[in-house]
Amino acid sequence: MPPEPPSFLTPPAIGKLLGVTPETVIAWIRSGDLNGINVATNLAGRPRYKVAQESLDRFLTRRMTVPRVKPVRREKNYASVKSEFDGLATVRP
């Protein structure tokens, strides 16, 4: 059986899916973060981008956040700080 042809999405469809504007999606394409194809008949005119579903999946995987591990906080040892100041006298005017 032949492989399925890739499905393509437009910037407005991707924007609706992700909750961003089509301009944001186009900015991702222009910056190279998201791979898109310009399918315009006149390359000197307005670009008409299409994005393969596979490219969108890779983009989303790269931008996925991983929960940060909360650092373990050490308790302060006030006993050692207190012992340093035991011998000091305070002078008040």
ChimeraX commands (.cxc) that place a marker at each C-alpha (Angstrom):
marker #1 position 0.00,0.00,0.00 radius 0.5
marker #1 position 1.45,3.46,-0.92 radius 0.5
marker #1 position 2.18,5.89,1.93 radius 0.5
marker #1 position -0.39,8.58,2.67 radius 0.5
marker #1 position 0.39,12.02,1.25 radius 0.5
marker #1 position 1.14,14.57,3.97 radius 0.5
marker #1 position -1.74,16.77,5.06 radius 0.5
marker #1 position -1.14,20.52,4.98 radius 0.5
marker #1 position -2.53,23.27,7.20 radius 0.5
marker #1 position -2.81,27.01,6.59 radius 0.5
marker #1 position -1.61,29.67,9.05 radius 0.5
marker #1 position -5.21,30.61,10.01 radius 0.5
marker #1 position -6.01,26.95,10.74 radius 0.5
marker #1 position -2.86,26.56,12.86 radius 0.5
marker #1 position -3.61,29.84,14.63 radius 0.5
marker #1 position -7.12,28.68,15.48 radius 0.5
marker #1 position -5.77,25.34,16.69 radius 0.5
marker #1 position -3.15,26.96,18.95 radius 0.5
marker #1 position -5.08,30.07,19.96 radius 0.5
marker #1 position -2.76,32.58,18.29 radius 0.5
marker #1 position -3.18,34.93,15.34 radius 0.5
marker #1 position -2.28,33.90,11.79 radius 0.5
marker #1 position 0.34,36.67,11.86 radius 0.5
marker #1 position 2.09,34.89,14.74 radius 0.5
marker #1 position 2.16,31.66,12.74 radius 0.5
marker #1 position 3.57,33.51,9.71 radius 0.5
marker #1 position 6.22,35.07,11.96 radius 0.5
marker #1 position 7.22,31.56,13.14 radius 0.5
marker #1 position 7.50,30.47,9.49 radius 0.5
marker #1 position 9.57,33.51,8.50 radius 0.5
marker #1 position 11.90,33.10,11.49 radius 0.5
marker #1 position 12.47,29.44,10.62 radius 0.5
marker #1 position 10.94,28.08,13.84 radius 0.5
marker #1 position 8.13,26.44,11.86 radius 0.5
marker #1 position 8.78,24.91,8.44 radius 0.5
marker #1 position 6.33,26.13,5.82 radius 0.5
marker #1 position 5.98,25.99,2.06 radius 0.5
marker #1 position 5.08,28.99,-0.08 radius 0.5
marker #1 position 2.52,27.72,-2.59 radius 0.5
marker #1 position 1.81,31.11,-4.20 radius 0.5
marker #1 position 1.74,31.07,-8.00 radius 0.5
marker #1 position 3.58,34.40,-8.15 radius 0.5
marker #1 position 6.62,34.27,-5.86 radius 0.5
marker #1 position 7.03,38.05,-6.06 radius 0.5
marker #1 position 3.52,38.59,-4.65 radius 0.5
marker #1 position 1.88,37.80,-1.35 radius 0.5
marker #1 position 3.11,34.51,0.14 radius 0.5
marker #1 position 0.59,31.73,0.67 radius 0.5
marker #1 position 2.05,29.38,3.23 radius 0.5
marker #1 position 1.12,25.77,3.91 radius 0.5
marker #1 position 2.57,23.73,6.76 radius 0.5
marker #1 position 2.80,19.94,6.78 radius 0.5
marker #1 position 1.25,18.23,9.78 radius 0.5
marker #1 position 4.61,16.54,10.44 radius 0.5
marker #1 position 6.35,19.94,10.61 radius 0.5
marker #1 position 3.73,21.25,13.02 radius 0.5
marker #1 position 4.16,18.17,15.23 radius 0.5
marker #1 position 7.96,18.68,15.35 radius 0.5
marker #1 position 7.46,22.38,16.14 radius 0.5
marker #1 position 5.09,21.59,19.01 radius 0.5
marker #1 position 7.42,18.92,20.38 radius 0.5
marker #1 position 10.35,21.37,20.42 radius 0.5
marker #1 position 8.28,24.02,22.20 radius 0.5
marker #1 position 6.80,21.68,24.79 radius 0.5
marker #1 position 7.55,22.67,28.35 radius 0.5
marker #1 position 8.81,20.25,30.94 radius 0.5
marker #1 position 7.83,20.82,34.55 radius 0.5
marker #1 position 10.75,22.18,36.52 radius 0.5
marker #1 position 11.93,20.26,39.52 radius 0.5
marker #1 position 11.59,22.43,42.58 radius 0.5
marker #1 position 15.01,22.85,44.19 radius 0.5
marker #1 position 15.46,21.52,47.69 radius 0.5
marker #1 position 16.04,24.40,50.07 radius 0.5
marker #1 position 18.55,23.91,52.80 radius 0.5
marker #1 position 17.67,25.12,56.24 radius 0.5
marker #1 position 19.89,27.80,57.67 radius 0.5
marker #1 position 22.05,26.85,60.58 radius 0.5
marker #1 position 21.48,29.74,62.96 radius 0.5
marker #1 position 23.55,28.14,65.72 radius 0.5
marker #1 position 26.82,28.77,63.86 radius 0.5
marker #1 position 25.85,32.39,63.09 radius 0.5
marker #1 position 24.92,33.03,66.72 radius 0.5
marker #1 position 28.22,31.62,67.98 radius 0.5
marker #1 position 30.16,34.07,65.75 radius 0.5
marker #1 position 28.45,37.07,67.36 radius 0.5
marker #1 position 28.51,35.86,70.98 radius 0.5
marker #1 position 31.82,37.52,71.74 radius 0.5
marker #1 position 30.98,40.90,70.18 radius 0.5
marker #1 position 29.84,43.73,72.41 radius 0.5
marker #1 position 27.30,46.19,71.17 radius 0.5
marker #1 position 28.00,49.84,71.83 radius 0.5
marker #1 position 25.10,52.23,71.83 radius 0.5
marker #1 position 25.61,55.96,71.83 radius 0.5
marker link #1:1,2 radius 0.2
marker link #1:2,3 radius 0.2
marker link #1:3,4 radius 0.2
marker link #1:4,5 radius 0.2
marker link #1:5,6 radius 0.2
marker link #1:6,7 radius 0.2
marker link #1:7,8 radius 0.2
marker link #1:8,9 radius 0.2
marker link #1:9,10 radius 0.2
marker link #1:10,11 radius 0.2
marker link #1:11,12 radius 0.2
marker link #1:12,13 radius 0.2
marker link #1:13,14 radius 0.2
marker link #1:14,15 radius 0.2
marker link #1:15,16 radius 0.2
marker link #1:16,17 radius 0.2
marker link #1:17,18 radius 0.2
marker link #1:18,19 radius 0.2
marker link #1:19,20 radius 0.2
marker link #1:20,21 radius 0.2
marker link #1:21,22 radius 0.2
marker link #1:22,23 radius 0.2
marker link #1:23,24 radius 0.2
marker link #1:24,25 radius 0.2
marker link #1:25,26 radius 0.2
marker link #1:26,27 radius 0.2
marker link #1:27,28 radius 0.2
marker link #1:28,29 radius 0.2
marker link #1:29,30 radius 0.2
marker link #1:30,31 radius 0.2
marker link #1:31,32 radius 0.2
marker link #1:32,33 radius 0.2
marker link #1:33,34 radius 0.2
marker link #1:34,35 radius 0.2
marker link #1:35,36 radius 0.2
marker link #1:36,37 radius 0.2
marker link #1:37,38 radius 0.2
marker link #1:38,39 radius 0.2
marker link #1:39,40 radius 0.2
marker link #1:40,41 radius 0.2
marker link #1:41,42 radius 0.2
marker link #1:42,43 radius 0.2
marker link #1:43,44 radius 0.2
marker link #1:44,45 radius 0.2
marker link #1:45,46 radius 0.2
marker link #1:46,47 radius 0.2
marker link #1:47,48 radius 0.2
marker link #1:48,49 radius 0.2
marker link #1:49,50 radius 0.2
marker link #1:50,51 radius 0.2
marker link #1:51,52 radius 0.2
marker link #1:52,53 radius 0.2
marker link #1:53,54 radius 0.2
marker link #1:54,55 radius 0.2
marker link #1:55,56 radius 0.2
marker link #1:56,57 radius 0.2
marker link #1:57,58 radius 0.2
marker link #1:58,59 radius 0.2
marker link #1:59,60 radius 0.2
marker link #1:60,61 radius 0.2
marker link #1:61,62 radius 0.2
marker link #1:62,63 radius 0.2
marker link #1:63,64 radius 0.2
marker link #1:64,65 radius 0.2
marker link #1:65,66 radius 0.2
marker link #1:66,67 radius 0.2
marker link #1:67,68 radius 0.2
marker link #1:68,69 radius 0.2
marker link #1:69,70 radius 0.2
marker link #1:70,71 radius 0.2
marker link #1:71,72 radius 0.2
marker link #1:72,73 radius 0.2
marker link #1:73,74 radius 0.2
marker link #1:74,75 radius 0.2
marker link #1:75,76 radius 0.2
marker link #1:76,77 radius 0.2
marker link #1:77,78 radius 0.2
marker link #1:78,79 radius 0.2
marker link #1:79,80 radius 0.2
marker link #1:80,81 radius 0.2
marker link #1:81,82 radius 0.2
marker link #1:82,83 radius 0.2
marker link #1:83,84 radius 0.2
marker link #1:84,85 radius 0.2
marker link #1:85,86 radius 0.2
marker link #1:86,87 radius 0.2
marker link #1:87,88 radius 0.2
marker link #1:88,89 radius 0.2
marker link #1:89,90 radius 0.2
marker link #1:90,91 radius 0.2
marker link #1:91,92 radius 0.2
marker link #1:92,93 radius 0.2
view
